[in-house]
Amino acid sequence: MKIKNSLKALLKRDRNNRLVRRKGRVFIINKKAPRYKARQG
């Protein structure tokens, strides 16, 4: 999982990426290609 300050650029890398908020953190999850997982922080 990548940890980045800004997820906007990472979100565009794959069209299956979804932006999700969990417990105050912002995540990108991708069920079809889990290598695109990322967390903001």
C-alpha positions as a Python dict, from the first residue, in 0.01 Angstrom:
ca = {
    (1, 'M'): (0, 0, 0),
    (2, 'K'): (132, 341, -95),
    (3, 'I'): (106, 626, 156),
    (4, 'K'): (82, 968, -8),
    (5, 'N'): (-4, 1323, 90),
    (6, 'S'): (-237, 1364, -206),
    (7, 'L'): (-433, 1086, -374),
    (8, 'K'): (-571, 1280, -669),
    (9, 'A'): (-303, 1165, -914),
    (10, 'L'): (-316, 805, -789),
    (11, 'L'): (-691, 794, -832),
    (12, 'K'): (-660, 843, -1207),
    (13, 'R'): (-419, 552, -1258),
    (14, 'D'): (-699, 297, -1299),
    (15, 'R'): (-1068, 336, -1368),
    (16, 'N'): (-1165, 81, -1101),
    (17, 'N'): (-1012, 291, -823),
    (18, 'R'): (-1258, 405, -558),
    (19, 'L'): (-1204, 674, -298),
    (20, 'V'): (-1318, 558, 47),
    (21, 'R'): (-1312, 725, 390),
    (22, 'R'): (-1258, 495, 687),
    (23, 'K'): (-1195, 607, 1045),
    (24, 'G'): (-1090, 955, 935),
    (25, 'R'): (-842, 830, 675),
    (26, 'V'): (-879, 846, 300),
    (27, 'F'): (-810, 529, 101),
    (28, 'I'): (-806, 421, -261),
    (29, 'I'): (-926, 66, -304),
    (30, 'N'): (-937, -138, -620),
    (31, 'K'): (-1090, -485, -610),
    (32, 'K'): (-972, -582, -959),
    (33, 'A'): (-613, -461, -920),
    (34, 'P'): (-518, -446, -551),
    (35, 'R'): (-175, -309, -637),
    (36, 'Y'): (-333, 36, -662),
    (37, 'K'): (-425, 45, -293),
    (38, 'A'): (-321, 369, -127),
    (39, 'R'): (-372, 567, 191),
    (40, 'Q'): (-348, 939, 252),
    (41, 'G'): (-133, 1046, 545),
}
